Amino acid sequence: MKKILITGASGFIGRCVTDEMIKRGYTVYAPSLSPSLPPQDGLLQSRLDFFDREALKRYLAEHRFENLIHLAWYVGPKCHMSPGNMDWLGLSLDLLKSFAEYGGKTFLGAGTVSEYDFSCGLLREDATALANPSLYGQSKAALYNVGKSFCRQAGIAFKWPRIFNLYGPYERPARLMPSVICSMLKNEDVKVSPCTKFLDYLHVYDTARGIASLFESDVTDAVNIASGQPVQLRAVVEEIARQTEFKGRILWGALEENFADPVIVGSNVRLTQEVGWQPVYTLQTGLRQTIDWWKEFLYEHV
């Protein structure tokens, strides 16, 4: 039986990665402070406070996992600037150290587009500086650098998917796509920024498949989980309006832009050519699936 420890299994990305690994024949162990995933075969949930270092060490000693996907991280207010990132950096290094001590063989940690210097435009694993000014980005980059060195020394396969922008079911309602979709479904005024920027988007299901495929492959080190295709945010909003048949007002510029760089897109050559991944969803079909999910969600919560 293949077993794997997944931290952050109930998160936006984590629940999809958990489902994908179960489909691939793994038994997923998903400890958390508040277990909340729907029960299913192949999923073992339990209560664990990761910041209780002794409890965490006992858990790893008991189960002696060879496989670990580490997705959990701070997601509270102002997450890109919060000192909570430093807490999770320290915890993640402790987790990796104990994982190695108790028989760990393959470690995959969730990297982020926010490690990169956004001013470069096209972001490449082998060429773009990890010089993002955010505390979040710097904390993830520190875990990448130290984790890679430690795993090489400990004989652990080290995999680091750098996750780009994504969308889909269970995304936080305040983010761009859910907020636009819900406003349009309710026939409310849609408040957005000027939406002139170009970003790289993947459906969360395709992101999860990319992470799972990287984990099972022989590929190591950093791999962008990205579409490789920039799309203007204005085009995303207009496509949602088309699919929802929205006839109301879109208030362009009602909100401020939250970043200055005009284009952020990732090269996905390693992902497509070395890992062998290909997306299932186009932006149009992914938005249709996401809109349908939010329709059902809103209907259930009327």
N, C-alpha and C positions, 0 to 999 in steps of 0.2 A: 504494500500500500504506500503510495506517495503522499506524504504529509508536508504541509507548509504553514508557516506562521505569517499572517498578514496583519500588520498594524494599520490602524485607520480604515478598517474594513467596512465601516458603516458610513464613510464619507462619500462625497460626490463621485470621486474617481474610485474609491475603495470598494463600493458595493458592486460596481461593474467588473473590476478586476477579480473580486471574490467569485462572482458568477462565472467568469471566464475560466478561472483556474479549476473550479468544480467541473465545468464542462470538459476540461482536459484531463480529468481523472484524479485530481488531487483531493485529499481531505484537508479542508482549510480550518485552521485554528485561528479564531478571531477574538482574542481577549480585548476588553475595553472597560472603561469606567462605568458605562451604562449600555450593556448589550441591547441592541435594538433592531437587528436585522430579522426579517421573517424567517422562521425555521425552514430548513430544507436539508435533504440528504447530502452528506458531505461537508456540512458546516457545523463546527463545534464552537459555540460561544461561551465565554466565561467572564466573570468580573475580575478586573485587574487594574490597579492604579500604577501606571508606568513610572510615575515619579516616586513610588515606594521602591527604592533601588533593591532592597533585600527581597521583597516579594517578587520583583521582576527576575532577579537572579535565581530564586527558588523555582519559578515557573520554567525558566530555560533549562535548569538542571534536571527538572522532572521529565521534560519532554525531549530534550536533546535534538532539536530541529537541525536538519541539514540544509533546509531551504527557508529563506526569509525574504519577504517583500515588505519594505518599510515605507509606508505612505503617510503615517501619522505626523502631524506638525501643528504648530499654532495657527489657528484660523480666526482669532478674535478681532476686536476693533483695531483698525489701522495696522493690519498685520504686516505690512511692508516696513513699518517703522518701529514696531513694538519690541521692547527688550525680551518679550516672551520667545523670540527667535533664538536668543542665546541660551535660554533654558532648554529648548528642544535640541539645539546643537550639542550641548553637554550630555543630555539624555541619550541622544542617538549614538554618540561615541561610546558611552557606557554599554548600550545595547549591543553594538557591534563587537565590543571587546568580550562580553559574556557569551555572545553567539559563537565566537571563535573558540572560547574556552570549553564550551559544551558540545563541540563536534560540528560546528557550522561549515558548510561547503560552498554554498552559493548565496550571495547577498545582492539584492537589488534595492537601491534607494531612490526615492523620487527626487530627481533634480527639477530644475525649472528654467524656463526662458529668462527669468529675472536674474540669473547669474551673469548673463551676457551684457556687454556694452551695447546698448540699443542704437547708438549713433552709427553703428556699422551697417545697418540695413539688413543685408543677407547674413544670417548668423550660422556659422559653421563650427562643428565640434573641434576641428583641428586648426582653426585659424583665428577665431574671434576671441578677443580678450575677455576674461571673467572679471569685468570691471564695473559691474552695476553698482550704483551708489547706495541702493537700499540695504537696510540691515537684513532683511529677508534674503535678498540675493547673495549678500556676502556670507551669511551664515550657511546657506546651502552650498556655496562654493567652497567654504572651509571644510564642510563635511565631505564634499567630493574629494578634495585634495588629501586630507588626512585619511579618509576611508580607503581611497585607492592605494595609498602607500601601505597602510596597515594590512589590507587584504593581500597585497602582493607578498608581504613578509610572512603572513600567516597561511598562505597557500589557499586562499578563498577566491573563488571567481567573483569579480566585482563588476556589477552592471549598473549603469546610471542613466536612465531615461530622462532627458530634459523635456519636460512637458510644456507645450505651447498653449495658446488659448483654446478653450474647449467650451462646449455647450451641450445641452441635452437634459433629460429628466433629472429632477432633484437638485438642479442648480439653485443657488441662493436667489430668491426672488428679486433682490435689489440690483442684480447684475443686468447688463445691457439686454440680452436676448429675453430672459424671463420678464423683465419689467416692460419691454416693448410688447411682447406677446400678450401679457395679461391686460395691459391697457387697451390694446386693440380688440381683444375678445370682449372686454367690458364696454367698448365703444367710448372710451375716455380720451381726453387729450393726451398725446404722447410727448413727453418731455425728454429730449435728448440733447447731447452736445452737437456741435456742427457736423460731427461724424465724417470728417475729411480724411482721417487716418486710414492706413492700410495695415491690416493684421492677418495673421495666419491662424485659421480656425479648423478644429477637428471635432466631430461628434464624439461624445464621451465614450460610446461603445467602441469606436475605432481606436481611440486612445487606449482603452483597456486591452484591446486585442494587440496593439503594438507593444504594450508593456509585457503581456503574457508571452508574446512571440519572442521578444528579446530575452526574457527569462529562460525560455526553453532552448534558445539558440546557443551556439558556441561563441557568439559575439560578446565582447567585454568592453568596459570603459563607457564613455559618454556616447549616447545616441539620441539625436533629436526626435521627439515624437511630434511630428509636424506635417502639415499638408504639403508644404513647399509652394503654396499658391496664395499670394496676398489677395485680400478682398477688402474693398473700401467699406467702412462701417455704414455709410449712407446706403450702399447697395444692399446690405444685410437688412436694414430697416425697411427699405422699399420692397424687398422680397417677402418679408413677413406681412407687410400691408397687402401685397398682392394675394398671398395665400389665405389670409384671414378675411379678404374682401373688405378691408377697412376703408371707410369713407370720411373719417373724421380728420382732425387737425394733427399734423406732426409739427411740433414746435422746435425747429432746428435752432440750436444755440441756447436753448433754455437752461442747459447745464454746461458747466465748464469742462473742457478737455482735462483728463487726468494724467496725461503724459504729453511730452513735447515732440517726440520723434515721429516723423511722418510715415515711416514704413518699418514694420517689424515682421520679418518672415524667416523661416528656418529652412536650411538645406536638409532634405530628408533622404539623401543618397545612401547613407549607411543603413537607414531603416528599410528602404525599399530593395537595395541591391545586396546588402550583406545579411540582414535579418530575413528578407523575403516577404515583407508585409505589404499589403495593398489595402486601401480603404474600401469599405462596403458602401458608405454613404457619400453622395455628393452633398454640397451645401443645400441644394434645393430639397433633396429627399430627407436629409437630416433635419432641416427646419420643419418639414411636414410631420415627421415623427414627433418632434419636440412640441409643435403646436397641438397635435392630437393628445399628447400626454397632458399638457396644461389644460386643455379643454376638459378632460376627465377629472383632473385634480380640482379645478374650480367648481365643476358640477358637484363633486363629492363634498366640497366645503362651503356650499351655499348656505 
